[in-house]
Amino acid sequence: MRLLHFSVLGSTSSHALDLARQGAEHGTVVHADQQIGGRGRGSKQFCSPPGGLYFSVILRPELEPADFPLLTLAAGVSLAAGLRRAAGVQPQLKWPNDLYLSDRKLGGILTESGPLRAGLPEFVVIGVGINIAAPPEDFPPELRDKIITLSEAGAVVSPAALLPLLVNELRAAPERLKADKAAVLAAWRSLDYLRGRRLEYGAIPAVGAGLAEDGRYVILDASGREHLVTAGEIRLSA
């Protein structure tokens, strides 16, 4: 495993994407103790103070085209399993890319693909951020009641100890998806944070109904009609 470590980096995923475009091998890892430009979905930032685990893995998986959109879900299942073994906590998964613990955000996943060749991405970069032990004052005030760290949950584990275990889990995620997609989706559904909860999707009040076979999320509006969510943010109702 090729591992590149930085004390401070703008974004591990941005650096990994550059390396992947230059031909970096499958499994290459970019790890930083702190990100000053951590990225989430869309234009969101991912707050990355010292004391957390921030890394990105370059993957060149052999998957069917229809399975690439499921990689984020497979990554979530793998990370949850790794955290359960290493830290003794059981995160839930909030569609499509967040890990939750005690109703607060423990971490996030960012999946980005390279250019297409013969209809398939040349590579995929999966970025991960896990809140481990950063004190509350290191987060912006508006986030302090929305996030949780492993230390708050009573787990004693260091980023250095957690990194190789979670990297191995992520590297195995595409193979698990290829070998038994139904099992991966079933595992994700068992950890579904939104199912049965009152939600808002845009202006639609709804209830979470679970994961569709193609990775989209199913919500039910007030009349019981199903909506398949492909993108955007699903929020819990206040």
N, C-alpha and C positions, 0 to 999 in steps of 0.2 A: 504494500500500500504506500503510495507516494503521499506524504503529508507535508503541507506548507503551513507554517504557523507564523502568526503576526501578533504583536502586542496590541496594535491598533490598526484598523483597516476601515476604509469607507464602507464596503459591503463585500462579504465573502462570496456572495452569488455573482456580483459583477466581476470580481476577479476570476472566479471559476469559469464564467462564460468566456472571458478573454482567453483563458488557458485552453478551454475546449475548442474554441475556434482555431487555435494554433496546433491542435492535434493531441492535447493531453490525453493520457490513457484512461481507460475505464477504471473507476474506483479512486481517482485522484481526489484528495480532500484539501480544502482550504479552511483553516481554523483561525479565529481571532479571539483574543481576550475581551476585546471591545470593538464595537462598530460605531462609527460616527455618521454613517449613512445607511443604516440597516433598512431594508425594503420589505414591505408586505405586499398584499395584492393591490393591483391598480396603482394608485399614486400614494398609498398609505406608507408611513414610515413604521419601522419596527424598533422600538426603544431598546437599546443594547448596551446598558452600563456594565462596568466591570463586575464580575461575580456571576455572570451567566455563561451559557454554552452556546456559541455561535459558529456554525460550520456549514459548508456546502460540499456536496459530493457530485462528481462528474460521472454519469452513467451512460453507457452505450448499449442499451438493452435490445434484445431480439424479441420483439413483441408484435402481435397482430395490430394493424392500424386502429382497430376499435378499442384496443386495450390501453393505448397510451393515455387517454383521458382519465383512466382509473389509477394512474401511478400515484397521484397525491393521496388517494384513499388508501392504497396499499402501504404507502409510506407512513400514514397515520397509524395503521394497525401495527406495523413493525415498531414504531417508536413507542407506542403504548405498551407493547409487550416488553420492550427493553427497559422502560422505566419501572414497570411492575417488578421485574427481576432485580434490577440494580438498586432501586430506591424504595421498593415496598409500597408504592402508590399505584392506584389504578385510575389513570386519566380517562375521561370520556372524549369523544370526538365530535366537534361541532363542524357541520358541513360548511365549506368543503375542506378547510385546511387548519383548523385550530385544535389544540389540546386544552381541555378544561379539567379543573379539579376543584371540588367544593364550590361550584358555580362561579369560578373565576378563571381567567385565562392563564394557563401555565406555559404555553408555547405556541409557536406557529410554524407552518410549512409553506415554502414558496417553490413551486415547480415551474421551470422555464425550459423551453425546447429550442434546439438549434434549427438551422435551415433544413428543409425537406430534401431528401434524395430518394427517388423512386417511391415517393409518397409517404416516406417515413422520416422522422427527425434523425439527423446525424448523431445527436446526443441530447441528453436531458441533464439539467442541473437541478438538484433538489437542495434547497437551503433550509436550515433548521435553526430556530432560536428557542432555547429553554431557559426559563427563569429559575435560577438555582439558589443563589444566596445574596443577591444584591439587596441592600437595605431599602426600605420604602422611599426614603428621601432622595434616592438616586433616580426615581421615576418622576415624571411630571405629575403635579397634583391631580389632574383629571384622570390619571390612570391608577392611582394608588388603591382605590377600592374595587378596581376591575381586574387586577392581576394577582397572582399568587406565586410564591417561590417554593421550591422544594423544602427549603429550610423552615418556612412557615408551616409546612405540612408535617414537620417533624422528621424529614428525611435528611440524613447526613451523608452527602456524597459530593465529591469534587468534580468540577468540569473535566479535569484530566482523566479521572477514573471513568467517567461516563462516556467520554468521546469514543474510544475504540469500540465499546459495546454497541452504541447507537449507530456508528458507521457500519459495522458488520450487519446490523439489522437492515439498514437502508440498502446496502449492496445486495442483500438477499431478497428484498421486496419484489423486484421484477421477476425473479425466478419463481417465487411463490405465486405471483399473479399468473404467470404463464402455465404453471403446473396445475393450479386449481383455483380458477377465478371465483367459482361459487363459494369456496371456503373463505377467501379473502373478503368477499362482500358480506358473508354471514358474520365474520368476525367484526367487520365495521359496524354492522347493524346492532350487534350486541353491546356496542359502546356508544351508540347514537345519543348525543346530548339533547337533541331537539325533539325527538319523537314524543308526541303527546303534550308538548308544551304550547302555550299560546304565543303566537309569533306575529311579526309584521314584516311583510315583504313589499317594499314601496308603500303604497296606500292600501294594500290588501291585508286586513286582519285575518289570521289563519291559525291552523293547528298543524304541527309537524306530523307527517304521516310516514316518513321513512325514506329509504334509499331505493331508487329505481335501478333496474338491472344495468342500465347504461351509465350509471354514476350521477345522474341528475337527482335532485331532491324533490320529493313529493310533499306538497302542502295542501290542506283542505281549507277552502274559504268558508264563510259563515253559512253558505247554502249547502255545504258538503261537496262542492265541485272540486275536482283535483286540478292542481296547477303543477307543471313540471318546471323546476327552477334550474336554469342552466348557468346563470352568472348573477352577480350582484350579491348584496348582503341580506341575510335573513337575521332579523333582530328579535330578541325576546320582547314581548309586550311589557310595558312599564306597569 
